[in-house]
Amino acid sequence: MDPLIEYLNALVYLILAALIGGGLLLLGHLLGPRRPSPAKLAAYESGNEPMGYVRRFPAHFYAVGLLFILFDVEVAFLWPYAVSAKKLGLAGYAAMLFFVLALLAGLLYEWKKGTMVMLPQGRRDRG
């Protein structure tokens, strides 16, 4: 089988998955009820009523979690290269070097931007 056909199959699969996922999200948004109330907007944890002051996690914690997943998935792409490095030769090495350098550039950008800096409670500025 032609290698381009295999890539075309993967591309069609990715496009179809994106269309189905996006379509379902759009359908839920268009058809879903929009009746916010104080009870629906209140903090909820494990079926218990909140006691005292409830502080939600800032979005910064989610950004750190996403960065962890991003750089953790990197290992899933490095493993096949490590297994077949000799067979891929210099071209494979160059491709993997480009991949790692691109990830390193992203890491340095996030580090410089201060995304991974955990601030003391109450501080919102990142200097």
C-alpha positions as CSV (number, residue, x, y, z in Angstrom):
1,M,0.0,0.0,0.0
2,D,1.2,3.5,-0.9
3,P,2.5,5.4,2.2
4,L,0.6,8.5,1.2
5,I,-2.7,6.5,1.2
6,E,-2.0,5.5,4.8
7,Y,-1.5,9.2,5.8
8,L,-4.6,10.1,3.9
9,N,-6.5,7.5,5.9
10,A,-5.2,9.0,9.2
11,L,-6.0,12.6,8.0
12,V,-9.6,11.6,7.1
13,Y,-9.9,9.9,10.5
14,L,-8.7,13.0,12.3
15,I,-11.0,15.3,10.3
16,L,-14.0,13.1,11.0
17,A,-13.2,12.9,14.7
18,A,-12.9,16.7,14.9
19,L,-16.1,17.2,13.0
20,I,-18.0,14.7,15.2
21,G,-16.6,16.2,18.4
22,G,-17.1,19.8,17.4
23,G,-20.6,19.0,16.1
24,L,-21.6,17.4,19.4
25,L,-20.3,20.3,21.4
26,L,-22.2,22.8,19.1
27,L,-25.3,20.7,19.4
28,G,-25.1,20.7,23.2
29,H,-24.6,24.4,23.2
30,L,-27.5,25.1,20.9
31,L,-30.0,22.7,22.4
32,G,-28.9,22.8,26.1
33,P,-30.9,24.6,28.7
34,R,-29.6,28.0,29.9
35,R,-31.1,28.6,33.3
36,P,-28.4,29.6,35.8
37,S,-29.4,29.9,39.4
38,P,-27.5,30.5,42.6
39,A,-27.8,26.8,43.4
40,K,-26.3,25.8,40.1
41,L,-23.5,28.3,40.3
42,A,-22.5,27.3,43.9
43,A,-19.4,25.3,44.6
44,Y,-20.1,21.6,44.8
45,E,-17.8,18.9,46.2
46,S,-18.6,15.2,46.5
47,G,-22.2,15.8,47.3
48,N,-21.5,17.8,50.4
49,E,-22.6,21.4,51.0
50,P,-19.6,23.7,51.2
51,M,-18.6,24.7,54.7
52,G,-17.2,28.2,55.2
53,Y,-15.5,30.2,52.5
54,V,-15.1,28.3,49.2
55,R,-12.3,29.3,46.9
56,R,-12.2,27.9,43.4
57,F,-8.9,27.0,41.8
58,P,-7.6,29.6,39.5
59,A,-7.2,28.7,35.8
60,H,-3.4,28.8,36.3
61,F,-3.5,25.3,37.9
62,Y,-5.3,24.0,34.8
63,A,-2.6,25.5,32.6
64,V,0.1,23.7,34.6
65,G,-1.8,20.5,34.2
66,L,-2.1,20.9,30.5
67,L,1.6,21.6,30.2
68,F,2.3,18.5,32.2
69,I,0.2,16.4,29.8
70,L,1.9,18.1,26.8
71,F,5.4,17.2,27.9
72,D,4.4,13.8,29.2
73,V,3.0,12.8,25.8
74,E,6.3,13.8,24.4
75,V,7.7,10.5,25.8
76,A,5.1,8.6,23.8
77,F,6.7,10.1,20.6
78,L,10.3,9.6,21.8
79,W,9.8,5.9,22.6
80,P,9.2,4.6,19.0
81,Y,12.3,6.6,17.8
82,A,14.4,5.1,20.6
83,V,13.4,1.6,19.6
84,S,14.2,2.1,15.9
85,A,16.9,4.7,16.0
86,K,19.5,2.6,14.1
87,K,17.1,1.8,11.3
88,L,16.0,5.5,10.8
89,G,19.5,6.7,10.6
90,L,20.5,10.3,10.3
91,A,17.2,11.5,8.8
92,G,15.4,10.1,11.9
93,Y,17.8,11.7,14.2
94,A,17.4,15.1,12.5
95,A,13.6,14.8,12.7
96,M,13.7,13.8,16.4
97,L,16.2,16.6,17.1
98,F,13.8,19.1,15.5
99,F,10.9,17.7,17.5
100,V,12.8,18.0,20.8
101,L,14.1,21.5,20.0
102,A,10.5,22.6,19.2
103,L,9.3,21.2,22.6
104,L,12.3,22.9,24.3
105,A,11.4,26.2,22.7
106,G,7.8,25.8,24.0
107,L,9.1,25.0,27.5
108,L,11.4,28.0,27.5
109,Y,8.6,30.3,26.3
110,E,6.3,29.0,29.1
111,W,9.1,29.3,31.6
112,K,9.9,32.9,30.6
113,K,6.2,33.8,30.6
114,G,5.9,32.5,34.2
115,T,3.2,29.9,33.6
116,M,4.9,27.3,35.8
117,V,5.6,29.7,38.7
118,M,3.4,28.9,41.7
119,L,2.6,32.1,43.6
120,P,1.7,32.5,47.2
121,Q,-2.0,32.6,48.0
122,G,-3.4,36.1,47.4
123,R,-0.9,37.2,44.8
124,R,-2.2,37.5,41.2
125,D,0.7,39.4,39.5
126,R,3.5,37.5,37.7
127,G,6.1,40.3,37.9
